[in-house]
């Protein structure tokens, strides 16, 4: 295992997609105004686009083709667009259903975006959003079919609960700090329910994360006290509910283990993976296997290949890549988040911080930001045959795309949870001589606006 030179660490790490909600702000003088609009196509962000007197209105809780009364939630008379909620449906789409969760709807929980749409319509909407982003940002025109993976309910294995002033767990309203208390979550897995966090009160606590590992009985609690508060007492009933896992408390300055192991064991690809605390791991139980299969199918690693695994996290793709290229090949895995690197070292056979893996001696694990590592001749190889990158929600950016293209790989596979970032980076790759040749999209976040894409880029045919 290697470590890039110590530098100021960027704010974006392996968990950069878990940002707090936008701060409250003055939304303008039109808030509360009700307007009647005809709803247009879906937009990137869990809304549909409507028009009112020439102004774009981003309407949540609506569906394409509907006529609704929308109440403005953000916007002033001077703004070029408003945000709104559909509070009355005048002409309903045939795709509209009654939301199965009592907390879904205008002014309620902001976690799910499409519970009011039949599931088949959700898949179609997400495909249209990905296609529109590719068309608008990358000038790529292609149909996108989003693949169903499993049941749209009971799938989420990692849930972050906010805490209201009375110590009750819940979720924040859309684009707000206000917490809606809940007694259950329709998309949470049964393993999350086992921990029993919703059945107790959490005074002086800011956030509670519940983790239910897939393939093992490990369960975890990560509790964040409010700023300036001491860690709350973890009593016997909480410890008993997570004896098979780990209970932890987080501080601004770091994480302290209170009870149990400091990690959970996830099972995927026939291997067991250690993931510490709130470290990044896919929240859908099927995601690791589904994504790994898609990545390997697109990359088609061969004996002797030089492979890069960028933003490697805890090593999910690095291990099968190392197996695929064999002893005559080489793999370089790069990750910025220090704890993720430690977990990856364990998962990939690095023992006692040795620089060589006991399982894959031909694999290098480098701690550092991807852009800096790719710019450092001490680390980057003079060429690469295949590359996989799985950046945070913000995407990779022009510099990283250019540096990957400069290595002239025969195949680049980009795993993306944000279609806008993907489309932007596809455009950067196009400028560097690579074209999008294939794409698969998976519904790994049912009922929400999120969709996971796996894109294949190859050298453009001139």
Buried (B, 14 or more C-beta within 10 A) or exposed (E): BBEBEEEEEEEBBBBBBBEEBEEEEEBBEBBEBEBEBBBBEBBBBBBBBBEBEEBBBBBBBBBBBBBBBBBBBBBEEEBEBBBBBBBEBEEBBEBBBEBEBEBBBBBBBBBBBBBBBBBEBBBBBBBBBBBBBBEEBBEBEEEBEBBEBBEBBBBBBBBBBBBBEEBBBBBBBBBBEBBBBBEEBBBBBEBBBBBBBBEBEBEEBBBBBBBBBBBBEBBBBBBBBEEEEEBBEBEEEBBEBBEBBBBBBBEEEEBEBBBBBBBBBBBBBEBEBBBBBBBBBBBBBBBBBBBBBBBBEBBEBBEEBBBBBBBBBBBBBBBBBBBBBBEEBBBBBBBBBEBBBBBBBBBBBBEEEEEBBEEBEBBBBBBBBBBBBBEEEEBBBEEBBBBBBBBBBBBBBBBBBBBBBBBEBBBBBBBBBBBBBBBBBBBBBBEBBBBBBBBBBBBBBBBBBBBBBBBBBBBEEE
